[in-house]
Amino acid sequence: MQQTPVVPIEKIDQAEIMKLLGKSRTGLYLLRSRDSTFPEPIDHSPLRWLRSHFNAWLDSHNRANAA
């Protein structure tokens, strides 16, 4: 019987998201409050998101901005 490989969950923290988006902490807070499609954090202290969810959100916004 084959076992399914365990894939570690990659998280991205607030500082890395701020750096990738070029936003301050306040800018990220405003983005989160104004954009209902921005993913919800999975940890709240400290704030961290699933990297896959953030990357999917970023990809969808890049496609929308390119159109």
GULUMDREN-85696 format. One record per residue (C-alpha): residue number from 1; residue in one letter; x, y, z. Coordinates in Angstrom, 3 decimals. Layout:
N
<num = NUM; residuo = A; xx = X; yy = Y; zz = Z>
...
***
This chain:
67
<num = 1; residuo = M; xx = 0.000; yy = 0.000; zz = 0.000>
<num = 2; residuo = Q; xx = 1.425; yy = 3.367; zz = -1.043>
<num = 3; residuo = Q; xx = 1.417; yy = 6.260; zz = 1.352>
<num = 4; residuo = T; xx = 0.663; yy = 9.742; zz = 0.171>
<num = 5; residuo = P; xx = 3.719; yy = 11.962; zz = 0.649>
<num = 6; residuo = V; xx = 3.359; yy = 14.607; zz = 3.307>
<num = 7; residuo = V; xx = 3.881; yy = 18.085; zz = 1.908>
<num = 8; residuo = P; xx = 4.888; yy = 20.689; zz = 4.474>
<num = 9; residuo = I; xx = 2.680; yy = 23.755; zz = 4.699>
<num = 10; residuo = E; xx = 4.620; yy = 26.833; zz = 3.690>
<num = 11; residuo = K; xx = 3.735; yy = 30.011; zz = 5.506>
<num = 12; residuo = I; xx = 4.601; yy = 33.593; zz = 4.640>
<num = 13; residuo = D; xx = 4.845; yy = 36.240; zz = 7.322>
<num = 14; residuo = Q; xx = 3.693; yy = 39.836; zz = 7.373>
<num = 15; residuo = A; xx = 7.193; yy = 41.265; zz = 6.859>
<num = 16; residuo = E; xx = 7.734; yy = 39.231; zz = 3.686>
<num = 17; residuo = I; xx = 4.323; yy = 40.189; zz = 2.286>
<num = 18; residuo = M; xx = 5.016; yy = 43.853; zz = 3.010>
<num = 19; residuo = K; xx = 8.353; yy = 43.568; zz = 1.201>
<num = 20; residuo = L; xx = 6.850; yy = 41.766; zz = -1.826>
<num = 21; residuo = L; xx = 4.025; yy = 44.301; zz = -2.143>
<num = 22; residuo = G; xx = 6.107; yy = 47.368; zz = -1.274>
<num = 23; residuo = K; xx = 3.679; yy = 48.263; zz = 1.511>
<num = 24; residuo = S; xx = 4.077; yy = 49.484; zz = 5.069>
<num = 25; residuo = R; xx = 2.238; yy = 47.760; zz = 7.906>
<num = 26; residuo = T; xx = -0.512; yy = 50.374; zz = 7.632>
<num = 27; residuo = G; xx = -0.613; yy = 49.940; zz = 3.849>
<num = 28; residuo = L; xx = -1.041; yy = 46.192; zz = 4.229>
<num = 29; residuo = Y; xx = -3.782; yy = 46.725; zz = 6.820>
<num = 30; residuo = L; xx = -5.625; yy = 49.096; zz = 4.440>
<num = 31; residuo = L; xx = -5.239; yy = 46.641; zz = 1.557>
<num = 32; residuo = R; xx = -6.661; yy = 43.832; zz = 3.680>
<num = 33; residuo = S; xx = -9.606; yy = 45.964; zz = 4.796>
<num = 34; residuo = R; xx = -10.419; yy = 47.218; zz = 1.273>
<num = 35; residuo = D; xx = -9.833; yy = 44.061; zz = -0.790>
<num = 36; residuo = S; xx = -12.220; yy = 41.276; zz = 0.168>
<num = 37; residuo = T; xx = -10.284; yy = 38.834; zz = -2.032>
<num = 38; residuo = F; xx = -7.090; yy = 39.167; zz = 0.024>
<num = 39; residuo = P; xx = -6.555; yy = 35.861; zz = 1.856>
<num = 40; residuo = E; xx = -7.200; yy = 35.609; zz = 5.565>
<num = 41; residuo = P; xx = -4.200; yy = 34.892; zz = 7.793>
<num = 42; residuo = I; xx = -3.927; yy = 31.400; zz = 9.245>
<num = 43; residuo = D; xx = -1.981; yy = 32.593; zz = 12.293>
<num = 44; residuo = H; xx = -2.749; yy = 35.829; zz = 14.096>
<num = 45; residuo = S; xx = 0.200; yy = 36.215; zz = 16.408>
<num = 46; residuo = P; xx = 2.372; yy = 36.742; zz = 14.459>
<num = 47; residuo = L; xx = 0.398; yy = 37.283; zz = 11.269>
<num = 48; residuo = R; xx = 1.126; yy = 34.546; zz = 8.738>
<num = 49; residuo = W; xx = -0.600; yy = 33.337; zz = 5.602>
<num = 50; residuo = L; xx = -0.444; yy = 30.197; zz = 3.536>
<num = 51; residuo = R; xx = 2.102; yy = 30.945; zz = 0.816>
<num = 52; residuo = S; xx = -0.062; yy = 29.157; zz = -1.777>
<num = 53; residuo = H; xx = -3.086; yy = 31.345; zz = -0.951>
<num = 54; residuo = F; xx = -1.037; yy = 34.544; zz = -1.112>
<num = 55; residuo = N; xx = 0.610; yy = 33.509; zz = -4.399>
<num = 56; residuo = A; xx = -2.787; yy = 32.673; zz = -5.927>
<num = 57; residuo = W; xx = -4.133; yy = 36.090; zz = -4.863>
<num = 58; residuo = L; xx = -1.044; yy = 37.824; zz = -6.258>
<num = 59; residuo = D; xx = -1.289; yy = 35.916; zz = -9.560>
<num = 60; residuo = S; xx = -4.969; yy = 36.822; zz = -9.947>
<num = 61; residuo = H; xx = -4.202; yy = 40.499; zz = -9.361>
<num = 62; residuo = N; xx = -1.261; yy = 40.475; zz = -11.756>
<num = 63; residuo = R; xx = -3.482; yy = 38.978; zz = -14.479>
<num = 64; residuo = A; xx = -6.228; yy = 41.527; zz = -13.797>
<num = 65; residuo = N; xx = -3.766; yy = 44.423; zz = -13.957>
<num = 66; residuo = A; xx = -2.200; yy = 43.118; zz = -17.185>
<num = 67; residuo = A; xx = -5.563; yy = 42.990; zz = -18.982>
***
